[in-house]
Amino acid sequence: MLEISRYVFRILKILGIYKEGDFPSISANQDQLVTELMNAMTKFRDTIKDKADSSDPKELFRVCDELRDDILPYLGIRLEDKGKGNPSIWKLEDRDTLIK
């Protein structure tokens, strides 16, 4: 994914659509965030697979809420539910602010 992002930005730069500094650069800190996020998502998926056999669908909602409330904020990601039928949205935010 990181390589794709770099490739897209390089092409946009070649085409003159953006110049250096228009978008934040991809840093080692962001690489670490992606690694932590993907580790959390892998664990989340494994938990969902384990709970899917449960006859209680509320357990799946609990696991989803745990991801939103107890895991993603520590990665600096706010996940907002927009109600039934509407897609959730995410935002990168200050980790310490989200934890409070």
WOFENMO-V67660 format. One line per field, one symbol per residue. psi: psi as a letter, one per 40 degrees, with the letter a starting at -180 (. if undefined). A space follows every 10 residues. Layout:
BEGIN
psi=???
END
This chain:
BEGIN
psi=dddddddddd ddddeediih ediiihiddd dddddddddd dddddddddd edeieheddd ddddddddde dddeefhhhh heihehiiii ihihddddd.
END
